[in-house]
Amino acid sequence: MVSTQTSLVRELLKEQLPTWANLPVSLVTSTGTDNAIFRLGESLVARLPKVEWASGQPAREHHWLPHLAAKLPLEIPESRALGSPGSGYPWQWSVHNWITGSSAARCDLDNADAAELLAGFVAAMRVINTSGGPASGQENGYRGVPLIERDTSVRSALAQLHDEPGIEAVRTAWDDALNAPIWSGEPAWLHGDLQASNLIVRDGLLVAVIDFGLMAAGDPACDLMAAWTCFTAASRRIFLSATGANEADFRRGRGWAVSTALIALAYYRERNSLMTEMARSTLAEVCSDFDLG
């Protein structure tokens, strides 16, 4: 993991983006682990990958966010600049506009209005032209690939987490997802990481989706993970209905919630309390929503 500090950001701005070199720079506390986030003045934010596997994210967002923005019903980041390696920092980095509001992880997002708004976002993503877009695979953490490609990692996480409450129900949910009909349509745009921490609330309303580093074209059921990462039962039903998800989509979407939460929990359980809490909350929702009978 590469060390990133405010002094590094100041040096990069001075060298590459001098117009913004005199802006105050402050670290933004985030649950994310791929990028370091720095506020630049009142209206900008710099994003610096901390790990090599995330180093392609700035270029992906810089190229594709403009293609998506006008076609979506919620705000998304605007990439204002793409920086280059420099000052000892090895990768590209980016500057986006700062979207005013609070992380939904700190708010009560579990309501019908938010469920319908986020469903509208997911449905809109599905119909945007993907021509030339990045395919799901290694570059986006395998979000949107056929679920069977994640089975080895999920089985390993299940073995590590054998002592977690409800783990057998989670295992059954995963098996059910693998048995669901696979996505047979054309690859569709997906965000890839629809967690409450990547949603912005302003004046009590869901207004924006951020952090598109894992976006790609693949199985759109991946974004249905939000039904379990963001909502409880009543709002979940509203969200899934409003997306137009069929039974197979629902089962694969639940599989995405299971796989991302299990893999995260297995890795972060002794390392990151916030990521652990988020993963356990998702798995609890899967358990509460899955009918073992």
Secondary structure, DSSP 8 states (H G I E B T S, - for coil): -----HHHHHHHHHHH-GGGTTS-EEE---S-SSEEEEEETTTEEEEEESSGGGTTHHHHHHHHHHHHHTT-SSB---EEEEE-SBTTB-S-EEEEE---SEEGGGS---SHHHHHHHHHHHHHHHTS--TT--BSSGGGTTTTS-GGGGHHHHHHHHHHTTTSTTHHHHHHHHHHHHHS----S--EEE-S---GGGEEEETTEEEEE---TT-EEE-GGGGGGHHHHT--HHHHHHHHHHHT--HHHHHHHHHHHHHHHHHHHHHHTTT-HHHHHHHHHHHHHHHHH----
